Amino acid sequence: MERNKISFTVPGQPQGKLRPRWSRTRMYSPQKTVDYETYIKEMFVISYPDFVLLEGALEITITAWMMIPKSTSKKRAKLMIDRVIRPDKKPDWDNLSKVVGDALEGLAYKNDAQIVDGILHKYYTMQPRLEVKITGARI
């Protein structure tokens, strides 16, 4: 493993970060968001058990492989697999990147402010997953 390059996969349907909720006295993240961030952290730690935080400016590429809906016709499903039809439904690109960025803070890098370039792709598949790649940013 190069010091400035990591990649790992999070199996299952990708989920975006949900809006924070309010109680009478405080703001908190919904349990579904907390659970998914914890899952991302676990997948990272399994892939990199003794990881040392990345330093400096970073570039992140997130590829969200979304499950093809069960009600989809075979013809349309083939177009989805061939990437002719791309996911234009939720989760939004910003919520996907936020959930990953926040989950990896303190594990992969000190602060998600280190991410200076980011790319997010959304595709359809029969094996849903989230693929994350982080490298040192190019100049």
Secondary structure in CASP SS format (residue, H / E / C, confidence):
PFRMAT SS
TARGET T0000
AUTHOR 0000-0000-0000
METHOD secondary structure of the structure
MODEL  1
M C 1.00
E C 1.00
R C 1.00
N C 1.00
K E 1.00
I E 1.00
S E 1.00
F E 1.00
T E 1.00
V E 1.00
P E 1.00
G C 1.00
Q C 1.00
P C 1.00
Q C 1.00
G C 1.00
K C 1.00
L C 1.00
R C 1.00
P C 1.00
R E 1.00
W E 1.00
S C 1.00
R C 1.00
T C 1.00
R C 1.00
M E 1.00
Y E 1.00
S C 1.00
P C 1.00
Q H 1.00
K H 1.00
T H 1.00
V H 1.00
D H 1.00
Y H 1.00
E H 1.00
T H 1.00
Y H 1.00
I H 1.00
K H 1.00
E H 1.00
M H 1.00
F H 1.00
V H 1.00
I H 1.00
S H 1.00
Y C 1.00
P C 1.00
D C 1.00
F C 1.00
V C 1.00
L C 1.00
L E 1.00
E C 1.00
G C 1.00
A C 1.00
L E 1.00
E E 1.00
I E 1.00
T E 1.00
I E 1.00
T E 1.00
A E 1.00
W E 1.00
M E 1.00
M E 1.00
I C 1.00
P C 1.00
K C 1.00
S C 1.00
T C 1.00
S C 1.00
K H 1.00
K H 1.00
R H 1.00
A H 1.00
K H 1.00
L H 1.00
M H 1.00
I H 1.00
D C 1.00
R C 1.00
V C 1.00
I C 1.00
R C 1.00
P C 1.00
D C 1.00
K C 1.00
K C 1.00
P C 1.00
D C 1.00
W H 1.00
D H 1.00
N H 1.00
L H 1.00
S H 1.00
K H 1.00
V H 1.00
V H 1.00
G H 1.00
D H 1.00
A H 1.00
L H 1.00
E E 1.00
G C 1.00
L C 1.00
A C 1.00
Y E 1.00
K C 1.00
N C 1.00
D H 1.00
A H 1.00
Q H 1.00
I E 1.00
V E 1.00
D E 1.00
G E 1.00
I E 1.00
L E 1.00
H E 1.00
K E 1.00
Y E 1.00
Y E 1.00
T E 1.00
M C 1.00
Q C 1.00
P C 1.00
R E 1.00
L E 1.00
E E 1.00
V E 1.00
K E 1.00
I E 1.00
T E 1.00
G E 1.00
A C 1.00
R C 1.00
I C 1.00
END
